[in-house]
Amino acid sequence: MPDATPTRILVVANRTAATPRLLKEVGRRARQGPCRFSLLVPDAPSRKAADWTLESALPLLAREARSDVEGLTGGPDPFEAVERALRDDHFDEIIVSTLPPRRSMWLRKDLIRRIEALGLPVTAVVPRQKSVREAFEDSDDATRALTMGGGGGG
């Protein structure tokens, strides 16, 4: 009989908490087997300061996770917030979602490598910097049609 204990996954994200790239990773991980996700929003000194991120991201993450997602907040230092979350609760894996390399303070501070040193498996969701053309080509058809002056009813 297989173990039905869900894998506990800590998702670390702030401004990227509701991005399609992270949502896709959460959905992919949820399809692999039973999981329980918690979203940690570091760089937010209180839950009130992180409310806008939690309010928009939690329902989207829950849909991809196919279950409720717990919202957690951390202090100004993202690494210390992760350490505290790991001390306060049991997690089996960590997903870290950042801004692109040129914009990410977390990458400049080597946050992913530091979190990996804590001993849990870490999945990094780091978008590459796109050119304007690539961003345009990746946009959805409706946005592309509007940008090109098309549109139409519907």
C-alpha positions in Angstrom: 0.0 0.0 0.0 1.6 3.3 -1.0 2.3 6.0 1.5 -0.6 8.6 1.4 1.3 11.2 3.5 1.5 14.3 1.3 4.8 15.9 0.5 5.1 19.2 2.2 6.4 21.9 -0.2 7.4 25.4 0.8 7.0 27.9 -2.0 9.1 31.0 -1.6 8.0 33.9 -3.7 7.0 37.6 -3.5 6.4 39.6 -6.7 6.4 36.3 -8.7 3.9 34.5 -6.5 1.1 34.6 -9.1 3.1 34.2 -12.3 2.3 31.6 -14.9 5.7 30.1 -14.6 5.4 29.4 -10.9 1.7 28.3 -11.2 2.8 25.8 -13.9 5.6 24.4 -11.6 3.1 24.0 -8.7 0.6 22.2 -11.0 3.4 19.9 -12.3 4.5 19.1 -8.8 0.9 18.5 -7.6 0.3 16.0 -10.5 3.3 13.9 -9.3 1.6 12.9 -6.1 -0.1 14.2 -3.0 1.3 17.5 -1.8 0.6 20.3 0.6 1.9 23.7 -0.3 2.7 26.7 1.8 3.5 30.1 0.2 6.1 32.1 2.1 6.3 35.8 1.1 9.6 37.1 2.5 10.6 40.7 2.3 7.2 41.5 4.0 7.6 42.4 7.7 4.0 41.4 8.5 1.0 39.6 7.0 -0.7 42.9 6.4 2.2 44.1 4.3 2.0 40.9 2.2 -1.8 40.8 1.9 -1.9 42.0 -1.7 0.5 39.1 -2.8 -1.3 36.5 -0.6 -4.7 37.7 -1.7 -3.9 37.4 -5.4 -1.6 34.4 -5.4 -3.2 32.0 -2.9 -6.4 31.2 -4.9 -4.4 30.7 -8.1 -1.8 28.5 -6.4 -4.7 26.5 -4.7 -6.3 25.9 -8.1 -3.0 24.5 -9.4 -2.3 22.6 -6.2 -5.8 21.2 -6.2 -6.0 22.0 -2.4 -5.7 24.9 -0.1 -2.4 26.7 0.2 -1.3 28.1 3.5 0.0 31.7 3.4 3.1 32.6 5.5 5.0 35.9 5.8 8.6 36.6 6.7 10.7 39.5 7.7 13.0 41.7 5.7 15.7 39.0 5.2 14.4 36.2 2.8 17.0 33.6 4.0 16.1 34.1 7.6 12.4 33.9 6.7 13.0 30.5 5.1 15.1 29.3 8.0 12.3 30.3 10.4 9.6 28.5 8.3 11.7 25.4 8.3 12.1 25.6 12.1 8.4 26.2 12.6 7.1 23.4 10.4 8.2 20.3 8.5 8.8 20.7 4.8 10.2 18.1 2.4 11.0 20.4 -0.6 11.3 24.0 -1.5 10.4 25.9 -4.6 11.9 29.4 -5.0 10.5 31.7 -7.6 12.4 34.9 -8.4 12.4 37.8 -10.9 14.7 37.5 -13.9 18.5 37.6 -13.2 19.0 41.3 -14.0 16.1 42.3 -11.7 16.4 39.8 -8.9 17.9 40.9 -5.5 17.5 37.4 -4.3 19.8 36.1 -7.1 22.3 38.8 -6.4 22.3 37.7 -2.7 22.8 34.0 -3.8 19.5 33.1 -2.0 18.9 29.8 -3.9 22.4 28.4 -3.2 22.0 29.4 0.4 18.7 27.7 0.7 20.1 24.5 -1.0 22.7 24.4 1.7 19.9 23.8 4.3 19.6 20.3 2.9 16.2 20.0 1.3 15.6 19.6 -2.5 15.2 23.0 -4.1 13.5 23.8 -7.4 14.4 27.2 -8.8 11.8 29.0 -11.0 13.9 31.7 -12.6 12.8 33.3 -15.8 15.4 34.3 -18.3 15.5 37.9 -19.4 13.5 38.2 -22.6 13.8 40.6 -25.4 10.8 42.7 -26.3 10.2 40.5 -29.4 10.3 37.3 -27.3 7.9 38.8 -24.7 5.6 39.8 -27.6 5.8 36.3 -29.2 5.0 34.7 -25.8 1.9 36.9 -25.2 -1.5 35.3 -25.8 -3.4 35.7 -29.0 -5.9 38.2 -27.6 -3.2 40.5 -26.4 -1.3 40.1 -29.7 -4.4 40.9 -31.7 -5.1 44.0 -29.6 -1.5 45.1 -29.9 -1.5 44.7 -33.6 -4.7 46.7 -34.0 -6.9 43.7 -34.5 -9.5 42.7 -32.1 -12.9 41.9 -33.1 -15.9 41.0 -30.9 -16.4 37.9 -29.2 
